Amino acid sequence: MKIIYLDNGATSYPKPEEVYKFMDYFYRNFGVNPGRSGYDLCLEAGEMVENTRKMLTDFFNGDHPNRLCFGYNSTDALNLIIAGLLEPGDHAITSTIEHNSVLRPLYHLSLKGVEVDYVPFDHQGFVHPEDIEKKIKKNTKLVIINHASNVIGTVQPIEEIGKICRKHRVTFAIDASQSAGKVPIDMKKMNIDVVAFTGHKSLLGPTGIGGLCVAEGVDIKITRAGGTGVRSAQRTHLEEYPYRLEYGTHNLVGIAGLHAGLKWILEKGLENIHQHEMKLTRKLVEGLKKIEGVNLYCQDDLTNHISVVSFNIEGIEAQDVGIRLDVDYNIACRTGLHCAPLVHEQLGTDKIKGAVRFGIGPFNTEEHIEAAINAVEEIAEFRKKKR
């Protein structure tokens, strides 16, 4: 039986066929160090990298392709942002909806004298912009918010938060790990200073590639140093973007896959993909709500949501539900705390070891969702019989 993959919140799978083909073609034919020598293969590789920078800058409505910097993933980018913008004595504001890729770097800096405030989300899963504004102080240097939750799927009011940050002249960064490739991100309209993104989720690229898009006027200090292929005699790392935040040889095959994934999204249409995923999400939520003993989290209204749904079956640990779904029904999902412990603390699910998460992607079908609903119903029914 073919696997029903509902773990797209972790990594999208499968990728569009065009992604696999382009990665193979490009790496076989141009898999050299991009843009650092004058021979044709190197120039072709460098041109693809620069074209991808421009595509992503346009996609986020950033200021200039040179300020689109590649990294390993969004965690890598978020570490560069947080360490590069905060000093001891500074104040940062974030939320309880964050992933550990934000929580842990901030915690480590808090041990060195950076003050951090955490704004909670409401019962529907949203952070209120006015709650962030109340926390802003004279030494507030950064507001950093998860655009879309990887646990409950809520899309935060980024534009309103951005206006507040612009009003108070505070740098505003977003973690777009879940949202990039699912919902529009317009840095200028939303007053976003920095976007951190990963390639392997909804941008439909491979693992090991991501980065950040930095607005003009925002200077993230250099916290690493290394080769750039430019001005090699200079002892210090280069100050200008993108070299300022890039180190060593690019992940060329990763950028090629990201290039093809983004091209596929642009051809299909971001809104069309989102509508398809949310249609399936509504079907899933409606089906799960009818099952006795199933508890859903922040799914009463799917407005301003992405296709991520978390739930539990009363009397069964999330991990055991996940095992049953895998072994008996060949359904892949994610269980546990989802690297977002404060979300589960606020929901109270930390006491029952987290939740079961279904993440719907562009290649899921109505048949997949029906199979998932039926599987959960059978597991819940089996629990009742055992009692």
C-alpha positions, 0 to 999 in steps of 0.5 A: 500500500502506498504511503499517505504522506501527511507530514508536510509541516516537517518537509514537503513530499513528494516534490514536483517532478520538475524539481527532481529533474532540474536538480539532476540535470543541473548538478550533472552538467554544472555542478561546480563552484558557482561564479568563482572562476571564468570558465563556462561551467562556473559562470552558468552555475553562478548565473543560476544562483543569481537568478534564484536570488532575484526570483526569491527577492521578487517573491518576497517583494524585497529591496534588492537581490544582493540582500537575499542571502542563502543559508542552510535553512530557516534555523540557520537564518534565524540564528544569523538574525538574532545573534546579528541584531542583539547585544547584551542590554538589548530587549527583544519581543517574541511570542509563545507560538515560536519554534525552537529555532527562535526560542533557543537562540533567544534563551542563550542570549538571555543568559548573556544579558539580552532581555526577552518578552514572550507574548501569548496567543489567544484561545483561537491561536492568534497574537494580538498586535496591541499586546506586542506594542505594550511590551516595547521599551526604549531598549527594544531592538527586535520583534521576531514572530512566527508567521504561521504556526507549525502546530496549530496553523494560525497565520499571525497579523504580520502587517499590523505588527509590522506597522507597530514596529515601523512606528516605534523604529524597531526591527521586525523579523518573521520566521516564514518556515511554514508560510513561504510558499503557502501565503503571500509575503510582501515585505514592503506592504507588511513592513517586514525588515527580515524574512527567514525562510527554508526551502524544503517545506512549502517552497518545495525544494530539497533539505539543506537550503534556505536563507534570509531576505534583508531590507535596505537599512537593516545591517545584521552584524557579522557573526561568522567569517570565511571564504567568499570567492571575492577579495581573498587578500582581505583579512576581515569578512566582507561587509557588503551583502550578500557576502556579509551573511554567506560563508563558503561554497554555496549548496548549488544542488539545493539552490537548483532545487529551490529554483525549480520549486519556486518556479513550479509554485509561480506557474501553478499560482500561490493562491491556487495551491493554498485554496487546494490545501485549505479545501482539504484542511476543511474536510479533515477538520469537519471529519475529525470534529465528528469523532467522539474523543477527538480534541482539536486545537485552535481549529474553530475557524479556519480563516487565516490558517495554513494546512496544519492540524493538530489533535489528540484522541482522549486516552491515547498518547499522541505517539501511540496514535502516530504509530498506529497510523503508520503501522496499520494505515500507512499514514505518515504524520508527526507527533510530540511537541513539534519543537514548539514547547511554549505552544503546547504549554499554553494549550496544556498538551505538554502534560500529555506529551504533545499532539498528533499533527497532520500537514497537508501539501499540494499533492494530497487528495480527498482520498488521502483525507478520507483515509485519515479521517477513517483511520482516526475514527477506527483508532478512537473506536478501538479505544472506546471498546478497550475501556 
